[in-house]
Amino acid sequence: MPTPPEESQLQNGALHEGAHPELEVDPEAVPEPTPALEVASADTVNADSETEGAEPNRSTEIHSGESDSPPQAEEPVHPQLKKDEGSRTFTMRELLNELKTDENEANDPYSQQSTPQHNAEQDIAAMELIDSVTGVDEEGRSRQRILTYAARRYASAIARNPGDYDALYNWALVLQESADNVSPDSTSPSKDALLEEACKKYEEATRLCPTLHDAFYNWAIANSDRAKMRGRTKEAEEFWKQATKNYEKAVRLNWNTPQALNNWGLALQELSVIVPVREKQMIVKTAISKFRAAIKLQFDFHRAIYNLGTVLYGFAEDTLRAGGSTTKEVSPNELYSQSAMYIAAAHALKPGYSVYSSALRLVRSMLPLPYLKVGYLTAPPVGSVAAPHGDWKRSQFILNHESLQQLSTDDEKLLSPVPSNRSGDMVSTNVKVSIPSIVSVTTSADLTLPPGPALNIDTIRGPVFLIADSWETLDGWLDAIRLVYTIYARGKSDVLAGIITG
């Protein structure tokens, strides 16, 4: 069996045209003519597995813009970011060492249900498909022999009791794993045929047990794989839609699964490049919300952090092509800057990962160097949290690897819209929050604060309250401060410092 994957995931990372030079990209890794920014994927595993482990043992790149259809008339304003498929590993409960006994089957209330719809001929066809897989090398052949043995055990269990949803679920996993074991030049069986049979088993298992969230999770991955084989076609669109529905069911059944949220965002991101333009923006915004939700559950989930950067980069491209802002608050330049912030954070958390390093070279100049984030917040007078609302002032704040600082009026004049790489000496600051002093960063519903989305930074010296311009702006500040603190807590502040000041 394979080693645990790097991530706990059933998985798949402006300025005016010409303002940024294109980066050198390995021609074998990126389709011509436009280099692509990779998206960090999730591994196909049990949705409850742990997140940190060994490096991925295999990766398969899928490039944005890849399609069998003719090229689009409009090219991206900037090079696109490549998608990182990550490693793919299945977790099959009861494989060989925990197979069901007849006694357990008899005592299971679900397995006692009658299932007249179960198709024995389909089971025979599925077994024939598995028997015909040989594997690409000796290791693959050895693994396939184990999978074939397991499939026969599950087939026998289902023959005795068609209501055994666990056997159906595990057989689906065997089919899905066997599909991954098919030789690229094999004509029989096809990977798609195995995945199709796996989807049928997942469907039947979830019909018998509607709370089997792992089955919905892995079913979504199978649908995603089938969609990828079909390019940007109507058929692929339907598979992506089915994948998003299954991720949604998995998350509803088990909400504390950042890897499922990450994959849900990836499926939406893929769907957004196929659907009509009028539907695209809403799907992209939904993908952004799923990546952000994954990060809120796990602040150091670098794949979701990176993927949020890539979807924002694509959103910036679309916005700039459309001739300006598609929202009331966010400009293309701001979207590019946000994208760069998340990619920089992912690189700081995982500096050895080449996908993040390549992407960072592309977007680093889009950061407000020598800072990670620059923007406006409304702050109270220093030392007067309970000051009258009229005394609160909207001013510019800067965030780097060391602190969040409020600039005085004189300092703001020194700070250009896009600061240079040279750190100027700040004459004075009002609010200053040292990153090591932070205890928590949350939204606040304190009714004594001025109206607007409120940010509460709890520190070892007491709380600091700030008001953002909008809820979308608040989300950006929450993420930025949490990410910088997480990078500090993981001992990677020097990497972030090198990114923004080097």
C-alpha positions in Angstrom: 0.0 0.0 0.0 1.3 3.5 -0.6 2.7 5.8 2.0 0.3 8.5 3.4 0.0 11.5 1.1 1.4 14.9 1.8 -2.1 16.4 2.4 -5.3 15.2 4.1 -7.2 15.7 0.9 -9.1 14.0 -1.7 -7.5 16.3 -4.0 -6.3 18.5 -7.0 -2.4 27.4 -6.8 -2.7 44.4 -11.6 -1.1 46.1 -13.6 -1.3 47.2 -17.2 -0.4 44.8 -20.0 3.3 44.4 -20.4 4.0 45.8 -16.9 5.4 42.5 -15.7 8.0 40.4 -17.5 7.1 36.8 -18.1 9.0 34.2 -16.2 11.0 31.4 -17.7 9.0 28.2 -17.7 10.0 24.7 -18.4 8.6 24.1 -21.9 7.8 20.5 -21.0 5.7 21.5 -18.0 3.7 24.2 -19.7 1.6 24.2 -22.9 2.5 26.6 -25.6 2.1 29.5 -26.2 1.1 30.6 -22.7 2.8 29.4 -19.4 0.3 28.3 -16.8 0.2 28.8 -13.0 -0.4 25.5 -11.3 -3.3 24.8 -8.9 -2.5 22.7 -5.9 -4.8 19.7 -5.9 -5.9 17.3 -3.3 -5.2 13.6 -2.9 -7.9 10.9 -3.2 -8.1 9.7 0.4 -10.4 9.3 3.3 -11.8 12.7 4.1 -10.8 12.4 7.7 -7.1 11.6 7.2 -4.3 13.8 8.7 -2.8 16.6 6.7 1.0 16.5 7.0 3.2 13.7 5.9 5.6 12.7 3.2 6.2 14.5 0.0 3.8 13.6 -2.8 4.9 10.4 -4.6 3.5 11.4 -8.0 2.0 14.5 -9.7 0.1 15.0 -12.9 -0.1 18.4 -14.3 -3.3 19.8 -15.8 -2.8 23.1 -17.6 -5.3 25.9 -17.7 -6.1 26.6 -21.3 -5.6 22.9 -22.3 -8.4 21.8 -24.6 -9.2 19.9 -27.7 -11.2 22.9 -28.9 -9.7 25.7 -31.0 -7.8 28.4 -29.1 -9.8 31.3 -27.8 -9.6 34.6 -29.5 -8.4 36.5 -26.4 -5.2 35.6 -24.7 -4.6 36.3 -20.9 -3.1 39.6 -20.1 -0.5 37.9 -17.9 0.9 34.4 -18.0 -1.5 32.0 -16.3 -0.6 30.0 -13.2 -0.1 26.2 -13.6 -2.3 23.7 -11.9 -0.6 21.3 -9.5 -2.5 18.0 -9.3 -0.5 16.8 -6.4 -0.2 13.1 -5.4 -3.1 10.7 -5.6 -3.6 8.0 -2.9 -6.6 6.1 -1.9 -7.5 4.9 1.6 -9.6 1.8 1.5 -11.0 0.8 4.8 -11.1 -3.0 5.4 -8.7 -3.7 2.5 -7.3 -7.2 3.3 -6.9 -6.7 7.1 -10.4 -5.5 8.1 -12.7 -7.3 5.7 -16.2 -7.8 7.0 -17.3 -11.1 8.7 -20.6 -12.7 8.1 -21.6 -12.0 11.7 -21.0 -8.2 11.3 -23.0 -8.2 8.1 -26.0 -9.9 9.8 -26.0 -7.4 12.6 -25.8 -4.3 10.4 -29.2 -2.6 10.2 -28.4 -1.0 6.8 -27.2 -4.3 5.3 -30.6 -5.9 6.1 -32.4 -3.7 3.7 -33.7 -5.3 0.5 -32.1 -4.0 -2.7 -34.0 -5.4 -5.7 -32.3 -2.7 -7.9 -28.9 -4.3 -7.5 -27.6 -5.5 -10.8 -25.6 -8.7 -10.6 -24.6 -8.4 -14.3 -23.0 -5.1 -13.5 -20.9 -6.7 -10.7 -19.7 -9.3 -13.3 -18.7 -6.5 -15.7 -16.9 -4.6 -12.9 -15.0 -7.7 -11.9 -14.0 -8.4 -15.5 -12.6 -4.8 -15.8 -10.5 -5.2 -12.7 -9.2 -8.6 -13.8 -8.0 -7.1 -17.1 -5.8 -4.4 -15.4 -2.2 -5.4 -15.3 -0.3 -2.4 -14.0 2.4 -0.3 -15.7 5.4 -1.9 -13.8 6.2 -4.7 -11.3 5.1 -2.6 -8.4 1.9 -1.7 -10.2 1.3 -5.4 -11.1 1.8 -6.4 -7.5 -0.5 -3.8 -6.3 -3.1 -4.8 -8.8 -3.0 -8.4 -7.6 -3.9 -7.1 -4.1 -6.7 -4.9 -5.6 -8.1 -7.9 -7.6 -8.1 -10.1 -4.5 -9.9 -7.4 -2.5 -12.5 -6.9 -5.3 -13.3 -10.6 -5.2 -13.9 -10.4 -1.5 -16.2 -7.4 -1.8 -18.1 -9.0 -4.8 -18.6 -12.1 -2.6 -19.9 -10.0 0.3 -22.4 -8.2 -2.0 -23.5 -11.5 -3.6 -24.4 -12.7 -0.1 -25.9 -9.4 1.0 -26.8 -6.8 -1.7 -27.4 -4.3 1.0 -23.8 -4.2 2.3 -23.1 -0.6 1.6 -19.6 -0.8 3.1 -18.6 -3.5 0.6 -20.0 -1.4 -2.2 -18.1 1.6 -1.1 -14.8 -0.3 -0.8 -15.3 -2.0 -4.2 -15.8 1.4 -5.7 -12.4 2.4 -4.2 -10.8 -0.6 -5.7 -12.2 0.3 -9.1 -11.0 3.9 -8.7 -7.6 2.8 -7.7 -7.4 0.3 -10.5 -8.3 3.1 -12.9 -5.2 4.9 -11.7 -3.2 1.7 -12.3 -4.1 1.5 -16.0 -1.2 1.8 -18.4 -1.3 5.1 -20.4 -1.1 3.1 -23.7 -3.7 0.5 -22.7 -6.8 0.3 -24.9 -8.6 -2.3 -22.8 -9.8 -1.7 -20.2 -10.1 2.1 -20.4 -9.6 4.3 -17.3 -13.0 5.9 -17.9 -14.8 2.5 -17.9 -13.3 1.7 -14.5 -14.3 5.1 -13.2 -17.8 4.8 -14.5 -18.2 1.5 -12.6 -16.8 3.1 -9.5 -19.4 5.9 -9.8 -22.1 3.3 -10.0 -20.9 1.6 -6.9 -20.7 5.0 -5.0 -24.2 5.9 -6.1 -25.6 2.6 -4.9 -23.7 2.8 -1.6 -25.0 6.3 -0.9 -28.5 5.2 -1.8 -28.3 2.5 0.9 -26.5 4.8 3.4 -27.2 8.5 2.6 -24.8 9.6 5.5 -21.7 7.9 4.0 -19.7 11.2 3.5 -16.5 9.4 2.4 -18.4 7.9 -0.5 -19.7 11.3 -1.7 -16.1 12.6 -1.3 -14.5 9.9 -3.5 -17.4 9.8 -5.9 -16.7 13.5 -6.6 -13.0 12.7 -7.4 -14.1 10.0 -9.8 -16.4 12.5 -11.5 -13.6 15.1 -11.6 -11.3 12.6 -13.3 -13.9 11.7 -15.9 -14.4 15.4 -16.5 -10.7 16.0 -17.1 -10.6 13.4 -19.9 -13.2 15.4 -21.8 -11.6 18.8 -22.0 -13.9 21.8 -22.3 -17.0 20.0 -23.5 -20.6 20.0 -22.5 -20.1 16.4 -21.2 -17.2 17.6 -19.0 -19.4 20.4 -17.7 -21.9 17.9 -16.5 -19.3 15.8 -14.7 -17.9 18.9 -13.0 -21.3 19.9 -11.8 -21.9 16.4 -10.5 -18.5 16.6 -8.7 -19.5 19.9 -7.0 -22.8 18.5 -5.9 -21.1 15.5 -4.3 -18.5 17.7 -2.5 -21.3 19.8 -1.2 -23.0 16.6 0.2 -19.7 15.4 1.7 -19.2 18.8 3.4 -22.7 18.9 4.7 -22.3 15.5 6.3 -18.9 16.3 7.7 -18.3 20.0 7.8 -14.8 19.9 9.4 -13.0 18.8 6.3 -10.8 21.5 4.8 -9.5 19.1 2.1 -13.1 18.6 0.8 -13.7 22.3 0.7 -10.4 22.8 -1.2 -11.4 20.2 -3.7 -14.9 21.7 -4.0 -13.2 25.0 -4.9 -11.0 23.3 -7.5 -14.0 21.7 -9.1 -15.8 25.0 -9.3 -12.6 26.6 -10.7 -12.5 24.1 -13.5 -16.3 24.5 -14.1 -15.9 28.2 -14.4 -13.8 27.9 -17.6 -16.5 25.9 -19.4 -19.8 27.6 -18.5 -21.1 30.6 -20.4 -19.6 33.9 -19.5 -22.7 35.1 -17.7 -22.4 32.3 -15.2 -18.6 32.4 -14.7 -18.3 35.3 -12.2 -20.7 33.7 -9.7 -19.0 30.3 -9.9 -15.5 31.9 -9.4 -16.8 33.8 -6.3 -18.2 30.6 -4.9 -14.8 28.9 -5.5 -13.1 31.7 -3.6 -15.5 31.2 -0.7 -14.7 27.5 -0.6 -10.9 28.0 -0.5 -11.3 30.7 2.1 -13.5 28.3 4.2 -10.8 25.6 4.0 -8.2 28.1 5.3 -10.4 29.1 8.2 -10.5 25.5 9.3 -6.8 25.0 8.9 -4.7 28.2 8.8 -1.5 26.4 7.5 -3.3 24.5 4.7 -0.9 25.7 2.0 -2.6 24.0 -0.9 -5.8 25.8 -0.3 -3.9 29.1 0.3 -2.1 28.7 -3.0 -5.3 27.7 -4.8 -7.0 30.8 -3.5 -4.2 32.8 -5.0 -4.6 31.1 -8.4 -8.4 31.7 -8.6 -7.9 35.4 -7.7 -5.2 35.6 -10.4 -7.7 34.3 -13.0 -10.4 36.6 -11.7 -8.0 39.5 -12.1 -7.3 38.4 -15.7 -11.0 38.2 -16.5 -11.7 41.6 -14.8 -8.9 43.3 -16.7 -10.0 41.8 -20.0 -13.5 43.1 -19.3 -12.2 46.6 -19.1 -12.2 47.3 -15.4 -13.7 46.2 -12.2 -16.6 43.7 -12.2 -17.4 44.5 -8.6 -18.0 47.7 -6.7 -15.0 47.5 -4.5 -12.2 45.5 -6.1 -10.0 46.6 -9.0 -7.9 44.3 -11.2 -4.7 45.7 -9.5 -6.1 44.8 -6.1 -7.1 41.3 -7.2 -3.5 40.8 -8.6 -2.1 42.0 -5.3 -4.4 39.7 -3.3 -3.4 36.8 -5.5 0.3 37.5 -4.9 -0.3 37.7 -1.1 -1.7 34.1 -1.0 0.9 32.7 -3.3 3.6 34.3 -1.2 2.1 32.9 2.0 1.9 29.4 0.5 5.6 29.6 -0.6 6.6 30.8 2.9 4.8 27.8 4.5 6.2 25.3 1.9 9.4 27.0 0.5 10.7 23.7 -1.0 7.7 23.2 -3.2 8.7 24.1 -6.8 5.2 24.8 -7.9 4.9 27.6 -5.4 8.4 28.9 -6.1 7.6 29.2 -9.9 4.3 31.0 -9.2 5.9 33.4 -6.8 8.5 34.5 -9.4 5.5 35.4 -11.6 3.5 37.4 -9.1 6.0 38.8 -6.6 6.2 42.2 -8.3 2.4 42.5 -7.8 2.9 42.7 -4.0 3.0 46.2 -2.4 6.7 45.7 -1.7 8.3 45.9 0.8 5.0 44.9 2.5 2.7 42.0 2.2 -0.5 44.1 2.3 -1.3 47.8 2.3 -4.8 49.2 2.7 -7.2 51.3 4.7 -8.8 50.7 8.1 -10.6 52.9 10.5 -8.9 53.1 13.9 -9.6 54.8 17.2 -7.2 57.3 18.9 -4.3 55.5 20.5 -5.2 54.2 23.9 -8.9 55.1 23.5 -10.8 52.0 22.3 -14.0 53.5 23.7 -13.6 56.9 22.1 -16.6 58.6 20.4 -17.2 57.3 16.9 -16.3 60.7 15.4 -12.8 60.4 16.8 -12.1 57.3 14.8 -10.1 58.0 11.7 -9.7 56.1 8.4 -6.0 55.8 7.6 -3.6 53.6 5.8 -2.1 50.4 7.3 0.8 48.3 6.3 1.5 44.6 7.1 4.8 42.9 6.9 6.4 39.8 8.5 6.9 41.7 11.8 3.8 43.9 12.5 0.6 45.6 11.4 1.1 49.4 11.6 -1.1 52.4 11.1 0.6 55.2 9.3 0.4 58.8 10.3 -0.7 61.5 7.8 2.9 62.4 7.1 3.9 58.7 6.6 1.0 58.2 4.2 2.5 61.0 2.0 5.8 59.0 1.9 4.0 55.8 0.9 3.4 55.6 -2.9 0.4 53.7 -4.2 2.8 50.8 -5.0 5.7 51.1 -2.6 9.2 50.5 -3.9 11.5 47.8 -2.6 13.2 50.3 -0.3 11.9 50.5 3.2 11.6 54.2 4.2 11.9 55.2 7.8 8.5 55.8 9.2 8.3 59.0 11.2 5.7 57.8 13.6 2.9 55.3 14.0 -0.4 55.2 15.9 -1.6 51.6 16.1 1.1 49.0 16.0 0.5 45.3 16.5 3.5 43.1 16.8 2.9 39.7 15.1 4.4 37.7 18.1 2.0 39.5 20.4 -1.2 38.3 18.6 -3.4 35.8 20.5 -6.4 35.6 18.0 -7.9 37.5 15.0 -11.6 37.5 14.6 -14.6 39.6 13.5 -16.3 41.6 16.2 -20.0 42.2 16.8 -19.5 44.8 19.6 -22.3 47.3 19.3 -20.2 50.1 20.9 -17.9 50.1 17.8 -18.5 52.5 14.9 -20.8 51.0 12.1 -19.1 48.7 9.6 -17.3 45.3 9.5 -15.2 45.2 12.7 -11.9 43.4 13.2 -10.8 42.3 16.7 -7.1 41.6 17.1 -6.6 40.2 20.6 -3.0 40.6 21.8 -1.2 39.9 25.0 -1.6 43.6 25.8 -5.3 43.7 25.2 -7.6 43.9 22.2 -7.2 46.2 19.2 -10.4 47.0 17.3 -10.4 48.2 13.6 -13.2 48.8 11.1 -12.8 47.7 7.5 -14.4 49.5 4.5 -16.4 46.4 3.5 -17.0 42.8 4.4 -14.9 41.7 1.4 -12.0 44.0 2.7 -12.4 42.6 6.1 -12.0 39.0 4.8 -8.7 40.1 3.2 -7.3 41.6 6.4 -8.4 38.6 8.4 -6.7 36.2 6.1 -3.6 38.4 5.8 -3.0 38.8 9.5 -3.8 35.1 10.3 -1.4 33.9 7.5 1.4 36.1 8.8 0.9 34.9 12.3 0.7 31.2 11.1 4.0 31.7 9.2 5.6 33.1 12.3 4.2 30.3 14.5 5.7 27.7 12.0 9.1 29.4 12.2 9.0 30.6 8.6 9.1 34.4 9.1 12.5 34.7 7.6 11.2 33.1 4.4 8.4 35.7 4.2 10.9 38.5 5.0 13.0 37.4 2.1 10.0 37.5 -0.2 8.9 41.0 0.6 12.2 42.7 1.4 14.7 40.7 -0.7 
